[in-house]
Amino acid sequence: MIGSNVPTHPFRGRLATLFQYAEELGCECAQTYITLSRRWNVPSLSSEEISSFKSTWLKSNVKEVIAHVPLIVNLASPVDLTWQRSRDRLSVELSRVNDLGIHFLVLHAGYYGDSSRKAGIERVIGGLNNGLKNVSNSTAKILLETMAGQGTAVGFRFEEIAYILDRVEKKEFLDVCFDTCHVFASGYDIRGYDGYEEVLKKFDATIGLDRIKVIHLNDSKAELGSRIDRHTAIGEGKMGLQVFHAFVREPRFQDTPIVLELPSKEKELVQQRLALLRKMQTNSYPISEPKDVRSQSTLDKVFPHVR
């Protein structure tokens, strides 16, 4: 199922507005923040807001909603106050997605700052264990996102994610969000059909493809292995088109939410790229890799009639 990140208004009694935006884009799935992204304080949701969210969802064509933990949360932080706030916020986010009936909660593990990578990873494990200690019947899963490796980010190598997943006590509540831009920028050459197969084999051997519950389908402005996190629209970056064609045609990901992450203000661009992916879904033949896939005219030649 294909969709996009969408805006919403979590503290104005308008959380359910995400469905209107998603419907306008024709999304089968939608990703959003369910709390304000730059504040630690999270007021509770009223029963009316929860009811409105659920009833609006039932009337929509959106099959899955994915919540993204705000980036202020940093479970790898060496600063005790930040780490404590982060683990507490994670617990709040997990409680909220359960209240709303959302199944997936995407998390950036965080940045270890002036400590060490090993110390940062151990802090992440401790934060996850703390956030999950009182969880016994959650219908939601926390998804560790594959990272680009910018700065002191934790989770840019598959082995790091595997290590964290293996050492968290309540393993049944954790899985993975696979971000194509981040994986490429971190050094895995996923370009082309062969690159796609090779990288997925590495992931499967290290973590397991069955652990991928959400896919962020993003092109990269930055070069392979740059460890620079710079998303761009499919066809406007360094990754070509074949890898994206492979993902949307992959039988193993047929029921996996695939999310475009573009600025919500660029609504026309989002609509165009969603249409491109739907066209790719219907094309069972390998495509040639254009020399320049940034222009609409080139995209039209590869997939005619995409608007």
C-alpha contacts under 8 A as a table, 3 or more apart, distances in Angstrom:
res1	aa1	res2	aa2	distance
1	M	28	E	5.59
1	M	29	C	6.47
1	M	254	Q	6.79
1	M	255	D	5.94
1	M	256	T	6.18
1	M	257	P	5.09
1	M	258	I	5.99
2	I	27	C	6.25
2	I	28	E	5.51
2	I	29	C	6.03
2	I	257	P	6.08
2	I	258	I	4.82
2	I	259	V	6.10
2	I	274	L	7.46
2	I	277	L	7.89
2	I	278	R	7.95
3	G	22	A	7.74
3	G	26	G	7.58
3	G	27	C	4.30
3	G	28	E	5.41
3	G	29	C	4.64
3	G	30	A	5.42
3	G	31	Q	7.91
3	G	257	P	7.33
3	G	258	I	6.15
3	G	259	V	4.93
3	G	260	L	6.31
3	G	274	L	7.19
4	S	22	A	7.55
4	S	27	C	6.62
4	S	29	C	6.92
4	S	30	A	5.26
4	S	31	Q	6.23
4	S	258	I	7.85
4	S	259	V	4.70
4	S	260	L	4.49
4	S	261	E	6.06
4	S	262	L	7.68
4	S	270	V	7.65
5	N	30	A	5.56
5	N	31	Q	4.33
5	N	32	T	5.65
5	N	259	V	6.58
5	N	260	L	6.33
5	N	261	E	5.48
5	N	262	L	7.14
5	N	264	S	7.32
6	V	18	L	6.14
6	V	21	Y	6.68
6	V	22	A	6.58
6	V	30	A	6.36
6	V	31	Q	5.99
6	V	32	T	5.50
6	V	264	S	6.21
7	P	18	L	6.06
7	P	21	Y	7.58
7	P	32	T	6.23
7	P	33	Y	7.67
7	P	264	S	6.62
8	T	14	R	7.05
8	T	15	L	5.65
8	T	16	A	7.43
8	T	17	T	5.87
8	T	18	L	5.08
8	T	32	T	6.98
8	T	33	Y	7.29
8	T	34	I	7.72
9	H	12	R	5.72
9	H	13	G	7.24
9	H	14	R	5.26
9	H	15	L	5.20
9	H	17	T	7.26
9	H	36	L	7.93
10	P	13	G	6.55
10	P	14	R	6.13
10	P	15	L	4.67
10	P	33	Y	7.67
10	P	34	I	5.59
10	P	35	T	5.34
10	P	36	L	6.37
11	F	14	R	7.15
11	F	15	L	7.43
11	F	35	T	7.19
11	F	36	L	7.20
11	F	43	P	7.79
12	R	15	L	7.42
13	G	49	E	6.04
14	R	17	T	5.50
14	R	49	E	7.68
15	L	18	L	6.49
15	L	34	I	7.13
15	L	49	E	7.44
15	L	53	F	6.63
16	A	19	F	5.98
16	A	20	Q	7.88
16	A	52	S	6.67
16	A	53	F	4.70
16	A	56	T	6.46
16	A	57	W	7.56
17	T	20	Q	5.47
17	T	21	Y	6.82
18	L	21	Y	5.30
18	L	22	A	6.10
18	L	30	A	7.96
18	L	32	T	7.67
19	F	22	A	4.94
19	F	23	E	5.94
19	F	56	T	7.24
19	F	57	W	6.74
19	F	60	S	6.71
19	F	62	V	7.27
20	Q	23	E	5.13
20	Q	24	E	6.30
21	Y	24	E	5.18
21	Y	25	L	6.54
22	A	25	L	5.20
22	A	26	G	6.15
22	A	27	C	5.19
22	A	28	E	7.96
22	A	29	C	7.79
22	A	30	A	6.43
22	A	62	V	7.39
23	E	26	G	4.87
23	E	27	C	5.98
23	E	60	S	7.17
23	E	61	N	6.99
23	E	62	V	7.47
24	E	27	C	7.80
25	L	270	V	7.74
25	L	271	Q	5.87
27	C	30	A	6.49
27	C	61	N	7.61
27	C	62	V	6.34
28	E	61	N	6.29
28	E	62	V	4.64
28	E	63	K	5.62
28	E	64	E	7.15
29	C	62	V	5.16
29	C	63	K	5.59
29	C	64	E	4.77
29	C	65	V	5.76
29	C	66	I	7.61
29	C	257	P	6.15
29	C	258	I	7.56
29	C	259	V	7.34
30	A	62	V	7.04
30	A	64	E	6.59
30	A	65	V	5.01
30	A	66	I	6.11
30	A	259	V	7.07
31	Q	65	V	5.74
31	Q	66	I	4.44
31	Q	67	A	5.68
31	Q	68	H	6.92
31	Q	259	V	7.13
32	T	65	V	7.69
32	T	66	I	6.46
32	T	67	A	5.25
32	T	68	H	6.00
33	Y	36	L	6.95
33	Y	37	S	6.90
33	Y	67	A	5.57
33	Y	68	H	5.29
33	Y	69	V	6.74
33	Y	70	P	6.91
34	I	67	A	6.27
34	I	68	H	7.52
34	I	93	E	7.93
35	T	42	V	6.82
35	T	70	P	7.72
35	T	93	E	7.91
36	L	39	R	6.11
36	L	42	V	7.70
36	L	70	P	7.67
37	S	69	V	7.93
37	S	70	P	4.74
37	S	71	L	7.02
37	S	72	I	7.22
38	R	70	P	7.20
38	R	71	L	7.98
38	R	72	I	6.55
39	R	42	V	7.39
39	R	72	I	7.96
40	W	72	I	7.98
40	W	85	R	7.32
40	W	89	R	7.21
42	V	92	V	7.95
45	L	49	E	6.20
45	L	50	I	6.76
46	S	49	E	5.20
46	S	50	I	6.45
47	S	50	I	5.12
47	S	51	S	6.06
48	E	51	S	5.06
48	E	52	S	6.03
49	E	52	S	5.07
49	E	53	F	6.12
50	I	53	F	5.15
50	I	54	K	6.27
50	I	99	D	7.12
50	I	100	L	5.99
51	S	54	K	5.25
51	S	55	S	6.07
52	S	55	S	5.25
52	S	56	T	5.96
53	F	56	T	5.33
53	F	57	W	6.11
53	F	100	L	7.09
54	K	57	W	5.09
54	K	58	L	6.27
54	K	100	L	6.65
54	K	101	G	7.56
55	S	58	L	5.16
55	S	59	K	6.58
56	T	59	K	5.26
56	T	60	S	6.43
57	W	60	S	5.15
57	W	61	N	7.81
57	W	62	V	6.91
58	L	61	N	7.94
62	V	65	V	7.27
64	E	102	I	7.42
64	E	103	H	7.68
64	E	257	P	7.13
65	V	102	I	5.92
65	V	103	H	7.39
65	V	104	F	7.43
66	I	102	I	6.65
66	I	103	H	7.04
66	I	104	F	5.15
66	I	105	L	6.13
66	I	106	V	7.28
67	A	97	V	7.32
67	A	102	I	7.32
67	A	104	F	6.23
67	A	105	L	4.83
67	A	106	V	6.22
68	H	105	L	5.61
68	H	106	V	4.67
68	H	107	L	6.40
69	V	73	V	7.16
69	V	90	L	7.43
69	V	93	E	6.99
69	V	105	L	6.68
69	V	106	V	5.96
69	V	107	L	5.40
69	V	108	H	7.58
70	P	73	V	6.04
71	L	74	N	7.18
71	L	108	H	7.10
72	I	86	S	7.62
73	V	82	T	7.82
73	V	83	W	7.98
73	V	85	R	7.59
73	V	86	S	4.62
73	V	87	R	7.75
73	V	89	R	7.15
73	V	90	L	7.54
73	V	108	H	7.99
73	V	110	G	7.23
74	N	77	S	5.52
74	N	82	T	7.00
74	N	83	W	6.40
74	N	86	S	5.67
74	N	108	H	7.64
74	N	109	A	6.51
74	N	110	G	4.39
74	N	111	Y	6.43
75	L	83	W	5.52
75	L	86	S	5.86
75	L	87	R	6.54
75	L	109	A	5.93
75	L	110	G	5.49
75	L	111	Y	7.68
75	L	120	G	7.90
75	L	123	R	6.18
75	L	124	V	4.78
75	L	127	G	5.73
75	L	128	L	7.84
76	A	83	W	7.15
76	A	109	A	6.51
76	A	110	G	4.93
76	A	111	Y	5.25
76	A	112	Y	4.90
76	A	119	A	7.85
76	A	120	G	4.41
76	A	121	I	6.27
76	A	122	E	7.67
76	A	123	R	5.09
76	A	124	V	4.97
76	A	154	V	7.31
77	S	80	D	7.39
77	S	82	T	6.51
77	S	83	W	5.55
77	S	110	G	6.89
77	S	111	Y	5.96
77	S	112	Y	5.04
77	S	113	G	6.59
77	S	120	G	6.61
77	S	123	R	7.21
78	P	82	T	7.99
78	P	83	W	7.12
78	P	112	Y	6.16
78	P	113	G	6.82
78	P	114	D	7.42
78	P	115	S	6.21
78	P	120	G	7.08
78	P	123	R	7.78
79	V	82	T	5.47
79	V	83	W	6.13
80	D	83	W	5.04
80	D	84	Q	6.02
81	L	84	Q	5.15
81	L	85	R	6.11
82	T	85	R	5.13
82	T	86	S	5.94
83	W	86	S	4.98
83	W	87	R	6.19
83	W	127	G	7.47
84	Q	87	R	5.32
84	Q	88	D	6.17
85	R	88	D	5.15
85	R	89	R	5.98
86	S	89	R	5.06
86	S	90	L	6.12
86	S	127	G	7.79
87	R	90	L	5.09
87	R	91	S	6.45
87	R	127	G	5.20
87	R	128	L	7.09
87	R	130	N	6.77
87	R	131	G	5.64
88	D	91	S	5.18
88	D	92	V	6.44
88	D	131	G	6.75
89	R	92	V	4.96
89	R	93	E	6.12
90	L	93	E	5.05
90	L	94	L	6.11
90	L	131	G	6.12
91	S	94	L	5.15
91	S	95	S	6.14
91	S	131	G	4.93
91	S	132	L	7.16
92	V	95	S	5.09
92	V	96	R	6.11
93	E	96	R	5.05
93	E	97	V	6.27
93	E	105	L	7.89
94	L	97	V	5.34
94	L	98	N	6.36
94	L	105	L	7.21
94	L	140	A	7.33
94	L	142	I	7.78
95	S	98	N	5.26
95	S	99	D	6.31
96	R	99	D	4.99
96	R	100	L	6.25
97	V	100	L	5.05
97	V	101	G	5.95
97	V	102	I	4.88
97	V	103	H	7.03
97	V	104	F	7.79
97	V	105	L	7.37
97	V	140	A	6.86
98	N	101	G	5.10
98	N	102	I	6.08
98	N	103	H	7.46
98	N	138	S	6.47
98	N	139	T	6.40
98	N	140	A	6.19
99	D	102	I	7.86
101	G	139	T	7.62
101	G	140	A	7.88
102	I	105	L	7.86
102	I	139	T	7.91
102	I	140	A	6.39
103	H	139	T	6.08
103	H	140	A	4.05
103	H	141	K	6.13
104	F	140	A	5.47
104	F	141	K	5.16
104	F	142	I	6.20
104	F	143	L	6.75
104	F	213	K	7.87
104	F	214	V	7.94
105	L	140	A	7.07
105	L	141	K	6.05
105	L	142	I	4.77
105	L	143	L	5.81
106	V	142	I	5.92
106	V	143	L	4.64
106	V	144	L	6.18
106	V	145	E	6.48
106	V	177	C	6.64
107	L	142	I	6.70
107	L	143	L	5.83
107	L	144	L	5.13
107	L	145	E	5.90
108	H	144	L	6.17
108	H	145	E	5.55
108	H	146	T	7.91
108	H	147	M	7.43
109	A	124	V	6.38
109	A	144	L	6.53
109	A	145	E	7.39
109	A	153	A	7.62
109	A	154	V	5.92
109	A	155	G	6.64
110	G	124	V	7.66
110	G	153	A	5.77
110	G	154	V	5.81
111	Y	120	G	7.07
111	Y	151	G	7.61
111	Y	152	T	5.05
111	Y	153	A	4.41
111	Y	154	V	5.90
112	Y	115	S	5.73
112	Y	116	S	6.45
112	Y	117	R	6.30
112	Y	119	A	7.42
112	Y	120	G	4.65
112	Y	121	I	7.88
112	Y	152	T	5.64
112	Y	153	A	6.75
112	Y	154	V	7.19
113	G	116	S	7.65
113	G	152	T	5.98
115	S	119	A	6.51
115	S	120	G	6.94
116	S	119	A	5.12
116	S	120	G	6.10
117	R	120	G	5.01
117	R	121	I	6.15
117	R	152	T	7.42
117	R	154	V	7.19
118	K	121	I	5.22
118	K	122	E	6.30
119	A	122	E	5.15
119	A	123	R	6.21
120	G	123	R	5.03
120	G	124	V	6.32
120	G	154	V	7.13
121	I	124	V	5.08
121	I	125	I	6.38
121	I	154	V	6.60
121	I	160	E	7.81
121	I	164	I	7.21
122	E	125	I	5.07
122	E	126	G	6.16
123	R	126	G	5.01
123	R	127	G	6.01
124	V	127	G	5.05
124	V	128	L	6.13
124	V	164	I	7.67
125	I	128	L	5.21
125	I	129	N	6.12
125	I	164	I	6.02
125	I	167	R	6.90
125	I	168	V	5.86
126	G	129	N	5.12
126	G	130	N	6.10
126	G	168	V	7.93
127	G	130	N	5.08
127	G	131	G	6.04
128	L	131	G	5.01
128	L	132	L	6.05
128	L	168	V	6.84
129	N	132	L	5.22
129	N	133	K	5.79
129	N	168	V	5.96
129	N	169	E	6.24
129	N	170	K	7.31
130	N	133	K	5.20
131	G	134	N	7.51
132	L	135	V	5.11
132	L	170	K	7.00
133	K	170	K	7.94
135	V	138	S	6.32
138	S	141	K	7.62
138	S	173	F	7.69
140	A	173	F	7.13
141	K	172	E	7.96
141	K	173	F	4.77
141	K	174	L	5.39
141	K	175	D	6.73
142	I	173	F	6.19
142	I	174	L	4.93
142	I	175	D	6.33
142	I	176	V	7.81
143	L	174	L	5.79
143	L	175	D	4.73
143	L	176	V	4.40
143	L	177	C	5.36
143	L	213	K	7.49
143	L	214	V	7.92
144	L	155	G	7.96
144	L	161	I	7.38
144	L	174	L	7.39
144	L	175	D	6.35
144	L	176	V	4.76
144	L	177	C	5.78
145	E	155	G	7.42
145	E	176	V	5.84
145	E	177	C	4.49
145	E	178	F	5.98
145	E	179	D	6.76
146	T	155	G	5.80
146	T	156	F	5.67
146	T	157	R	7.56
146	T	158	F	7.56
146	T	161	I	7.65
146	T	176	V	7.46
146	T	177	C	6.45
146	T	178	F	5.52
146	T	179	D	5.81
146	T	182	H	6.37
146	T	183	V	6.46
147	M	150	Q	7.86
147	M	153	A	7.06
147	M	154	V	7.24
147	M	155	G	5.49
147	M	156	F	4.33
147	M	157	R	7.76
147	M	179	D	7.34
147	M	182	H	5.03
147	M	183	V	6.64
147	M	186	S	7.15
148	A	153	A	7.72
148	A	156	F	5.43
148	A	181	C	7.37
148	A	182	H	3.93
148	A	183	V	6.04
148	A	184	F	7.49
148	A	185	A	5.27
148	A	186	S	4.59
148	A	227	R	5.10
148	A	228	I	6.20
148	A	229	D	5.55
149	G	152	T	6.84
149	G	153	A	5.17
149	G	154	V	7.04
149	G	155	G	7.32
149	G	156	F	4.85
149	G	182	H	7.68
149	G	185	A	7.64
149	G	186	S	5.60
149	G	227	R	4.83
149	G	228	I	7.05
149	G	229	D	7.77
150	Q	153	A	5.75
150	Q	227	R	4.95
150	Q	228	I	5.28
150	Q	229	D	6.35
151	G	227	R	7.95
153	A	156	F	6.97
154	V	160	E	7.39
155	G	158	F	7.02
155	G	160	E	5.36
155	G	161	I	5.36
156	F	160	E	7.17
156	F	161	I	7.82
156	F	182	H	7.58
156	F	183	V	7.24
156	F	186	S	5.97
157	R	160	E	5.42
157	R	161	I	6.84
157	R	186	S	7.30
158	F	161	I	5.29
158	F	162	A	6.18
158	F	203	F	6.55
158	F	206	T	6.52
158	F	207	I	7.08
159	E	162	A	4.98
159	E	163	Y	6.05
159	E	206	T	6.44
159	E	207	I	7.77
160	E	163	Y	5.07
160	E	164	I	6.34
161	I	164	I	5.17
161	I	165	L	6.13
161	I	207	I	7.73
162	A	165	L	5.12
162	A	166	D	6.02
162	A	206	T	6.60
162	A	207	I	5.44
163	Y	166	D	5.20
163	Y	167	R	6.34
164	I	167	R	5.30
164	I	168	V	6.20
165	L	168	V	5.62
165	L	171	K	6.49
165	L	174	L	6.90
165	L	175	D	7.56
166	D	171	K	7.17
167	R	171	K	7.92
168	V	171	K	5.73
170	K	173	F	6.09
170	K	174	L	7.71
171	K	174	L	5.54
175	D	211	R	5.05
175	D	212	I	6.46
175	D	213	K	6.73
176	V	211	R	5.59
176	V	212	I	4.84
176	V	213	K	6.04
176	V	214	V	7.08
177	C	212	I	5.77
177	C	213	K	6.07
177	C	214	V	4.79
177	C	215	I	5.61
177	C	216	H	7.13
178	F	183	V	7.70
178	F	212	I	6.37
178	F	214	V	6.45
178	F	215	I	4.81
178	F	216	H	6.05
179	D	182	H	5.38
179	D	183	V	6.14
179	D	215	I	5.88
179	D	216	H	4.45
179	D	217	L	6.25
179	D	218	N	6.96
180	T	183	V	5.14
180	T	184	F	6.15
180	T	190	I	7.95
180	T	215	I	7.68
180	T	216	H	6.30
180	T	217	L	5.60
180	T	218	N	5.68
180	T	219	D	7.02
181	C	184	F	5.23
181	C	185	A	6.09
181	C	217	L	7.33
181	C	218	N	5.13
181	C	219	D	5.29
181	C	220	S	4.99
181	C	229	D	7.44
181	C	230	R	7.59
181	C	231	H	6.33
182	H	185	A	5.11
182	H	186	S	5.94
182	H	220	S	7.87
182	H	227	R	7.85
182	H	229	D	6.36
183	V	186	S	5.15
183	V	187	G	6.67
183	V	188	Y	5.75
183	V	190	I	7.77
184	F	187	G	5.45
184	F	188	Y	5.03
184	F	189	D	5.74
184	F	190	I	6.19
184	F	220	S	7.49
184	F	223	E	7.98
184	F	224	L	5.55
184	F	225	G	6.63
184	F	239	M	7.93
185	A	188	Y	7.28
185	A	220	S	7.20
185	A	222	A	6.64
185	A	223	E	6.36
185	A	224	L	4.95
185	A	225	G	4.69
185	A	226	S	5.33
185	A	227	R	4.88
185	A	228	I	6.07
185	A	229	D	6.89
186	S	224	L	7.11
186	S	225	G	4.87
186	S	226	S	6.65
186	S	227	R	4.89
186	S	228	I	7.82
187	G	224	L	5.56
187	G	225	G	3.68
187	G	226	S	7.23
187	G	227	R	7.39
188	Y	199	V	6.53
188	Y	224	L	7.36
188	Y	225	G	7.14
189	D	195	G	5.83
189	D	196	Y	7.82
189	D	199	V	7.08
189	D	224	L	6.70
190	I	194	D	7.86
190	I	195	G	4.29
190	I	196	Y	4.59
190	I	197	E	7.82
190	I	198	E	7.44
190	I	199	V	5.85
190	I	239	M	7.77
190	I	243	V	6.77
191	R	194	D	7.48
191	R	195	G	4.98
191	R	196	Y	6.12
191	R	239	M	5.50
191	R	240	G	6.67
191	R	242	Q	7.06
191	R	243	V	5.59
192	G	195	G	5.25
192	G	196	Y	6.11
192	G	239	M	7.98
192	G	240	G	7.23
192	G	241	L	7.51
192	G	242	Q	4.92
192	G	243	V	5.16
192	G	289	E	7.98
193	Y	196	Y	5.09
193	Y	197	E	6.30
193	Y	242	Q	5.94
193	Y	243	V	5.91
193	Y	246	A	6.57
194	D	197	E	5.21
194	D	198	E	6.15
195	G	198	E	5.07
195	G	199	V	6.07
195	G	243	V	7.79
196	Y	199	V	5.44
196	Y	200	L	6.15
196	Y	243	V	5.87
196	Y	246	A	7.32
197	E	200	L	5.24
197	E	201	K	6.12
198	E	201	K	5.13
198	E	202	K	6.41
199	V	202	K	5.04
199	V	203	F	6.21
200	L	203	F	4.93
200	L	204	D	5.95
200	L	209	L	7.42
201	K	204	D	5.02
201	K	205	A	6.09
202	K	205	A	5.17
202	K	206	T	6.11
203	F	206	T	5.12
203	F	207	I	5.62
203	F	208	G	6.12
203	F	209	L	6.64
204	D	207	I	5.43
204	D	208	G	3.84
204	D	209	L	4.86
205	A	208	G	6.05
207	I	211	R	7.03
208	G	211	R	5.65
208	G	212	I	7.75
209	L	212	I	5.59
210	D	213	K	7.53
212	I	215	I	7.24
213	K	256	T	5.96
213	K	257	P	7.20
214	V	256	T	5.86
214	V	257	P	5.12
214	V	258	I	6.15
214	V	259	V	7.61
215	I	256	T	7.24
215	I	257	P	6.28
215	I	258	I	4.75
215	I	259	V	6.11
216	H	258	I	5.95
216	H	259	V	4.86
216	H	260	L	5.99
216	H	261	E	6.88
217	L	234	I	7.99
217	L	244	F	7.27
217	L	258	I	6.42
217	L	259	V	5.79
217	L	260	L	5.28
217	L	261	E	7.27
218	N	231	H	5.92
218	N	232	T	6.38
218	N	233	A	6.50
218	N	234	I	6.19
218	N	260	L	6.21
218	N	261	E	6.51
219	D	231	H	5.80
219	D	232	T	5.15
219	D	233	A	5.72
219	D	234	I	4.92
219	D	235	G	6.98
219	D	236	E	7.01
219	D	237	G	5.34
219	D	238	K	6.89
219	D	239	M	6.05
220	S	223	E	7.27
220	S	229	D	7.72
220	S	230	R	5.78
220	S	231	H	4.98
220	S	232	T	5.58
220	S	236	E	7.96
220	S	237	G	4.91
220	S	238	K	5.71
220	S	239	M	6.58
221	K	230	R	5.42
221	K	231	H	6.11
221	K	232	T	5.91
221	K	236	E	7.55
221	K	237	G	4.77
221	K	238	K	6.20
222	A	226	S	6.32
222	A	228	I	6.11
222	A	229	D	7.35
222	A	230	R	6.19
222	A	237	G	7.52
222	A	238	K	6.96
223	E	226	S	5.38
223	E	238	K	6.44
224	L	227	R	7.91
224	L	238	K	7.87
231	H	261	E	7.66
231	H	262	L	7.69
232	T	236	E	6.34
232	T	237	G	6.19
232	T	262	L	7.08
233	A	236	E	5.50
233	A	237	G	7.07
233	A	262	L	6.81
233	A	269	L	7.92
233	A	273	R	7.36
234	I	237	G	6.78
234	I	240	G	7.87
234	I	241	L	7.30
234	I	244	F	7.87
234	I	273	R	6.87
235	G	239	M	7.61
235	G	240	G	6.07
235	G	241	L	6.25
235	G	293	V	4.87
235	G	294	R	5.11
235	G	295	S	7.94
235	G	299	L	7.84
236	E	293	V	6.34
236	E	294	R	4.36
236	E	295	S	7.82
237	G	240	G	7.16
237	G	294	R	7.43
239	M	243	V	7.41
240	G	243	V	7.01
240	G	289	E	6.52
240	G	290	P	7.62
240	G	293	V	6.87
241	L	244	F	5.49
241	L	245	H	6.30
241	L	289	E	6.47
241	L	293	V	7.60
242	Q	245	H	4.98
242	Q	246	A	6.09
242	Q	286	P	7.74
242	Q	287	I	6.61
242	Q	288	S	7.63
242	Q	289	E	6.62
243	V	246	A	5.02
243	V	247	F	6.35
244	F	247	F	5.12
244	F	248	V	6.40
244	F	277	L	7.82
245	H	248	V	5.51
245	H	249	R	6.17
245	H	277	L	7.41
245	H	280	M	5.62
245	H	281	Q	7.21
246	A	249	R	5.23
246	A	250	E	5.92
247	F	250	E	5.17
247	F	253	F	7.38
248	V	253	F	7.54
248	V	254	Q	7.64
248	V	277	L	7.00
248	V	280	M	6.97
248	V	281	Q	5.62
249	R	254	Q	7.68
249	R	280	M	7.47
249	R	281	Q	5.51
249	R	284	S	7.47
250	E	253	F	5.47
250	E	254	Q	6.45
251	P	254	Q	5.04
252	R	255	D	7.87
253	F	256	T	4.87
260	L	270	V	7.74
260	L	274	L	7.89
262	L	266	E	7.28
262	L	270	V	6.66
263	P	266	E	5.59
263	P	267	K	7.80
264	S	267	K	5.80
264	S	270	V	7.72
266	E	269	L	5.48
266	E	270	V	6.37
267	K	270	V	5.09
267	K	271	Q	6.19
268	E	271	Q	5.12
268	E	272	Q	6.19
269	L	272	Q	5.07
269	L	273	R	6.21
270	V	273	R	5.26
270	V	274	L	6.12
271	Q	274	L	5.17
271	Q	275	A	6.19
272	Q	275	A	5.10
272	Q	276	L	6.24
272	Q	306	V	7.32
272	Q	307	R	5.49
273	R	276	L	4.82
273	R	277	L	6.26
274	L	277	L	5.16
274	L	278	R	6.29
275	A	278	R	5.10
275	A	279	K	6.21
275	A	306	V	6.13
275	A	307	R	6.39
276	L	279	K	5.08
276	L	280	M	6.23
276	L	303	F	7.42
276	L	306	V	5.87
276	L	307	R	7.61
277	L	280	M	4.87
277	L	281	Q	6.21
278	R	281	Q	5.02
278	R	282	T	6.73
279	K	282	T	5.41
279	K	283	N	6.62
279	K	303	F	6.87
279	K	306	V	7.02
280	M	283	N	5.19
280	M	303	F	7.58
281	Q	284	S	7.48
287	I	302	V	7.36
288	S	302	V	7.77
290	P	293	V	5.82
290	P	298	T	7.40
290	P	302	V	7.83
292	D	295	S	7.12
292	D	298	T	6.99
293	V	296	Q	7.82
293	V	298	T	5.79
293	V	299	L	6.22
294	R	298	T	7.29
294	R	299	L	7.70
295	S	298	T	5.40
295	S	299	L	6.54
296	Q	299	L	5.02
296	Q	300	D	6.08
297	S	300	D	5.04
297	S	301	K	6.48
298	T	301	K	5.18
298	T	302	V	6.55
299	L	302	V	5.17
299	L	303	F	5.95
299	L	304	P	7.51
299	L	306	V	7.94
300	D	303	F	5.08
300	D	304	P	4.51
300	D	305	H	6.39
300	D	306	V	6.36
301	K	304	P	5.56
303	F	306	V	6.29
